[in-house]
Amino acid sequence: MGSDERVCPVCGQPVETVVRRHKTLGAWVPVWADGPCRNPECEAHAGQAAESGEDHGGAPAGKSS
């Protein structure tokens, strides 16, 4: 069918597969997603997103009071 290897959508370099969770019908279920890009020349590099303050939805939002 296809490759099991995940790649960065910007530069095409291989990235890790990370497991996040999603709540469905009261139960947390695993969701496999692309990890951060580790290529320093890439626009989507993990260090650049942290430096610029961008949030791409990596962590679930906390409760707001």
ABEGO torsion letter per residue (X at the ends): XBBABBBBAAAGBBBBBBBBBBBBGGBBBBBBBBBBBABAABAABAAAAAAAGBBAGABBBBBBX
